[in-house]
Amino acid sequence: MILRPRYVLCLAALLLAACGEEVERPVAAPEEAVWRAPPRVDRVALNGDRLELTGSAQPGARVVMRDGDGQAHAASAGPDGGFMLVLPPPGQPVLLRPENQDGERSLPGPDSILVLPDGAAVALSPGAPSRRLDVGEGLSAVDSDGRMAIVSGRTGRGQPPVKVRLGSAREMEVPVDAYGVWTVRVDVAALGGVVTVEGTEYRPTLSGAAPGSISEDAEGTRIGWATPDGAALTTWIPAR
């Protein structure tokens, strides 16, 4: 299996800082803290000459997405908290950091959103499963720190457990959460190189990903990134 590196130089700064030091933001005003729901991106779609990001936040909130250069892109959440942010299609990978802004106060969301030029998009967050944002059901991502792996996917809300097999192990039924997301945590060795979800086989490649790089083959795309303390992580997303 030959993996072709893509965007290594331009991604190094982005992914190494994905969940590390924040770009300069407004300082919170010295007033009583009020809890507000952080923004969550649920869907990314490449629609002609538009890149559309939709999600939910505090109703009426001003949602700001900051890219790796600190440039801000803003939208307003509606009465139900829903928002849509429209950007030009990226000519290179772009890393967006969602946050709510209320005057001088700023509340960042838990994820960094990586969008590739072909429209593939994934929400990255240390310690949590990566969320694939540009596709429907099936396997979303496999995350690994070299020892443990998180296998995750998505189905419809309220659906029955998903049938998953790792390597040659027996098939298991994995429960689905309120968002339609399912997750399995396992030793990397137990993957056996193959993940089967509802009869569809995937062959993730997890080894050898340098932080700040992207490689792809016919099976999918491998993303190397790092936690704030420098621990190397790999996220693999299947091709669609």
JOVENSUL-V27654 format. One record per pair of residues at least 24 apart in sequence whose ideal C-beta (glycine too) atoms are under 8 Angstrom apart, sorted by the first residue. I is the first residue (numbers start at 0). J is the second residue. D is the distance in whole Angstrom. If there is no record, write none. Layout:
i: <I,I>
j: <J,J>
d: <D,D>
This chain:
i: <0,0,0,0,1,2,2,2,2,2,3,3,3,4,4,4,5,5,5,6,6,6,6,7,7,7,7,9,9,10,10,10,10,11,11,11,12,12,13,13,13,13,13,13,14,14,14,14,14,14,14,14,14,14,15,15,15,15,16,17,17,17,17,17,17,18,18,18,18,18,18,19,19,19,20,21,21,22,22,22,23,24,24,24,24,25,25,25,25,26,27,27,27,28,28,28,35,35,35,35,36,36,37,37,37,37,37,37,37,38,38,38,38,38,38,38,39,39,39,39,40,40,40,40,40,40,40,41,42,42,43,43,43,43,43,43,44,44,45,45,45,45,48,48,49,49,49,49,50,50,50,50,50,50,50,51,51,51,52,52,52,52,52,52,53,53,53,53,54,54,54,55,55,55,56,56,56,57,60,60,60,61,61,61,62,62,62,62,63,63,63,63,64,64,64,64,64,65,65,65,66,66,66,66,67,67,73,88,88,89,89,89,90,91,92,92,113,115,115,119,119,119,121,121,121,123,123,123,125,125,125,125,128,128,129,129,130,131,133,134,137,137,137,137,138,138,138,138,138,139,139,140,140,140,141,141,141,141,141,141,141,142,142,142,142,143,143,143,143,143,143,144,144,144,144,145,145,145,146,146,147,147,147,147,148,148,148,148,148,148,149,149,149,150,150,150,150,150,150,151,151,151,151,152,152,152,153,153,153,153,154,154,155,161,161,162,162,162,163,163,163,164,164,164,165,165,165,165,165,165,166,166,166,166,167,170,201,203,203,204,205,205,206,208>
j: <202,204,216,218,216,204,214,215,216,221,214,215,216,212,213,214,213,214,215,91,92,212,213,209,211,212,213,91,92,92,211,212,213,210,211,212,67,211,67,92,93,94,113,211,94,113,123,210,211,212,222,223,224,225,210,211,224,225,67,94,111,113,123,224,225,111,123,124,125,226,227,225,226,227,227,96,107,65,69,96,69,65,98,105,107,100,103,104,105,103,103,104,105,102,103,104,60,99,101,106,80,99,97,98,99,106,107,108,109,62,76,82,97,98,99,108,97,108,109,110,95,97,108,110,112,122,132,132,132,133,112,114,118,120,132,133,118,133,88,117,118,133,87,88,85,86,87,88,85,86,87,88,89,114,118,83,84,85,83,84,85,86,95,112,81,82,83,84,81,82,97,80,81,82,80,82,99,99,99,100,101,99,100,101,97,98,99,100,97,98,99,100,95,96,97,98,112,95,96,98,93,94,95,96,93,94,100,116,118,114,115,116,116,116,116,213,222,213,220,220,236,239,222,234,236,222,224,234,226,227,230,232,180,182,234,236,180,236,239,239,196,197,199,237,194,196,199,201,237,180,236,234,235,236,190,194,201,203,205,234,235,232,233,234,235,187,205,232,233,234,235,230,231,232,233,187,231,233,186,187,184,185,186,187,184,185,186,187,190,205,182,183,184,182,183,184,185,190,194,180,181,182,183,180,181,196,178,179,180,181,179,181,179,196,197,196,197,198,194,195,196,193,194,195,189,190,191,193,194,195,190,191,192,193,191,195,237,235,237,235,233,235,233,233>
d: <8,6,6,7,6,6,4,7,5,6,6,6,7,6,7,5,5,7,6,6,5,8,5,8,7,5,7,5,7,5,5,6,6,8,3,7,6,7,4,7,8,4,8,7,7,7,8,6,5,8,7,7,4,7,6,5,7,5,7,6,4,7,5,5,7,6,7,7,5,6,6,8,8,4,8,8,7,6,4,8,7,8,7,5,8,7,5,7,5,7,7,5,7,6,5,6,7,6,7,6,7,8,8,8,6,5,7,4,6,5,8,7,4,7,6,5,7,6,8,7,8,6,8,7,5,6,6,7,6,8,7,6,7,4,4,5,7,7,6,8,3,8,7,6,5,8,8,7,7,5,7,5,7,7,7,6,8,6,7,4,8,7,7,7,7,7,5,8,8,6,7,5,6,7,6,6,6,6,5,8,7,7,5,7,6,8,6,8,7,5,8,5,4,7,5,8,7,7,5,7,5,6,6,8,7,5,8,7,8,6,7,5,6,6,7,7,7,7,7,6,7,8,7,7,6,8,6,7,4,7,8,7,7,5,5,8,7,6,8,5,6,7,6,7,6,5,8,5,6,8,7,6,7,5,8,7,8,4,7,7,5,7,7,5,8,6,5,7,5,8,8,6,7,6,8,7,7,8,7,6,6,7,6,7,7,6,7,5,6,7,6,7,5,7,5,8,7,8,6,6,7,5,7,7,6,6,8,5,5,8,5,7,5,7,6,7,5,8,7,7,6,8,8,4,6,5,6,8,6,8,6,2,7,6,6,8,5,4,8,6,5,6,8,4>
